[in-house]
Amino acid sequence: AIMIAYLPTLYAAFSQREVNISLLDARAGSPPTAGELLRRHGRLRVRDGLAQYLRDWEIWSAQLMESHLTYPFLCFFRSQHDNQSWLAAFTAILDVCAALIAYGDGETKWQAQLTFAISRHAVADLSEVLRVRPRPPHADRLPQEDLKQVRSLLLECGVAQCADAGDQKLKELRQMYEPYLAALSRLLWMSLPSWGVDAAPPSSRTVWGRITSSAPGEPGDDRSHSNHF
């Protein structure tokens, strides 16, 4: 009877977690990546709307941390959609925050710092409660060539402070969260997304590609099977 009484609470925590993950699909793809989030926001929305969006993720991170520290087994609950997970969402948000802290300025950088702080706090505390030690990823998630593409993408989005000095800051920030993500990834069997810097233009066979394209779909397209972005 006690376990049954807890079910609504557990389902509410799971459902609350999954709402933002589902919304991230349109904004950053599935699996979500920092590169795709920046690419889809573009210059205007990075300047005017990204700070508020990161504020939403600051709240999500705090809520997830509290619910999953209380009920750690929620960490093992999978998302209901392909290529999505709470760990991948954390990774994409931490990546984009780290890039904006290293190279950005103004209100967006300030909010990125706040979101980064609570998100990093969450993954560190969850690693501790699940008894996994932080360890570096098997491979560098952002080699030098990809870093150049991240800087180019930030410039396209209106982030003008992409100087070499930011490279070291980004490296330091990544070392603050990647070892925790890598440890959780191994424990939970949830893959970490890339930075998404080499993503191809949206295909007309994806929902996002059809929404943003002005061209008609190809004859014979079976669009009923394109459920995700």
N, C-alpha and C positions, 0 to 999 in steps of 0.2 A: 504493500500500500504506500509506503514511503517513497519507493522508487517511482511508482506511477504518479505520485504527487509532484515529483521533480520534472517529469517529462515536459509539461508546458514551459517551464523555465528554460530547460535545455534547448527545446525547439526554438524558443524566442531568441536565445543567444545565437544559435546557428543561423536563423533566418536573418537577424540583424547583420551578422557578418557578411552574408552572401549578397545582400542588396547592393552594396557598393562594388563588390567584385563583379556582379553582372553589369552594372553601369559602366565599369571600367572597360568593358568589351568594346564599346563604340568609341571610346576616347583613346585607347592604347592598344587595341587588338587583343587576340587570344592566341598564345599567352601574351600578357601585357609586357611592354618594354618601354623604357624611358625614351628611346629614340622615336618610337611611334607616337607616344603621348605628345612630345614636342612637335613632331611633324604635323599631327592632326590639329593641334591648337594653332600653329602658325604665329606669325608676327603679332597680329592684332590681339588674339586671345591670350597669348603668353603675357603680353603687357597688361591687358585689362581684366582678364578673367582667371588666370592660373592661380593667383594668390588665394582667391576664395575657394577654388577647387582643392588646393592643398590644405586649406583650413578644414574642409569637410573630412579629409583624410587624417588630419590631426585628431579630430573627434573619434573617427572610426578606430584609429590605433589605440586610443585610450580605452574605448569601450571593449575592444577585443582583448586587450591586456587584462582588464579586470575580470571579464567573464571566463577567459581561458586559464587564468591563474587560479580561479575558484574551481573550475571544472576542467582540469588539464586534458582529459580524454577528448574534449572537443577538438583539440589540435589534430586528432587522427581522422576526424570526419571530413570526407571528401566533398568538394563542390559538385553540384549536380550537372555541370556543363563541361564539355570537352575543353582541354587546354586551360582550365582555370583552377586556381587554388589560392588560399589566403596567403601562402608563402610566396607565390609568384607576385601577388599584388603588393606585398610588403617590399619585395625586391625592386619592382619597377618604381614604386614611390620613393624608396630610399635612394635609388640611382638618380632619379630626376632631381630630388632635393640636393643631393651631393653636388651635382653639376651646377645647379643654380647658386649654391653657396660658394662654390669655388670660382665661378665666373660672373655671377649676376650682381645686381645691385637693387636698391630701393625696396619697395614693399614686397615684391615677389621674393627677394632674397631673405627678407626678415621672416616671412611666413614659411619659407623653405627651412629655415633654421629651427623654427618651432616644430614643424611636422617631423623633421629629421630627428629631433631630440626625443620626442615621445615614441616614434616608430623604432628607433634604435633601442630605447629603453625596453620596449615591448619584446623585441626578439631576444635581447639579452636575458630578461627575466624568464621568458618561456624556455630558453635553453637551460637555465639553471633549474627550473622546476621539473623539467624533463630529464635532467641529469646527463646532458650532453656537453662535452667540452668544445669550445670554439676551436676551429681549425681552418686553415686557408683552403680555398677551393682547389680542386685537382689542377685546374688550368687557369691562367690569367683571364678574367672575364672581359678585360678591356686592354688588349695589346695596343702598341703605339699607333699602328695604322688606324685602328678603330677610334682611338682617342682623337686623332686628327679629324675624323668624320664627325665625332661628337661636337668638337669645337666649330666645325663648319656649319653644322645643323643649328647650333646655338646662335651663330651669327645671322643665319637666315631668319631666325625667330626674334631678332632684335636685341639679343644679349651682346652688348658691344665690348665687354671687358674680357675677351678671350685671350689674355696674355699668357706667356709661358709660366708666369708666377702661379697661375691657377692650377697648373698640372700637379705640382707637389701637394697643394691643398686637397685636390680631388683624391690623390693617392692616399693621403692621411685619413680622409673621411671614409674611403672605401675600407680601409683596414679596421675601422671602428665597427663595421656591421657585417662585412662579407664572411668572416669566420663563423659568426653565429648562424647566418643563413645556410652556409655550407654544412654545418653540423646538423641543423634541423632537416635539411634536405636529405641527408643520408639516413637519418632516423625515420623520417616520415615517408620516404620514397616519393618525394615531390620534387620534380626538377625545377631548377632555377632558370629563369629566362635570360637570354642574352641582353645586350644593350640595344639591340634592334637598329643598329646604324646602317646596315646594308639591306634594309627591307625594300622589296620591289614595290612599284606603284600598285594601289588596290586593284585587284582583278575584277572584271565585270561579272565574274561568277560568285563574288562574295557580296554580302548584303551591303557592307560599307562601300564597296566599289560601285554598286548600282545606285546607291543614294547620292554619292558625290560626283558621279559621271554624268555628263550631258549627252553622251552617246547612247543610242538604244542598244539593248542586249542583242547578242547574236541569235540568229534564228535557231530554234531547236534547243535553246537553253532550258534545262530542267531546274527551275529556280526553287522548286518546292523543297529541295534537299539542302539549300544554302541557309542553314539555321543560324550561323554565327558570322561575326565580322571578319 
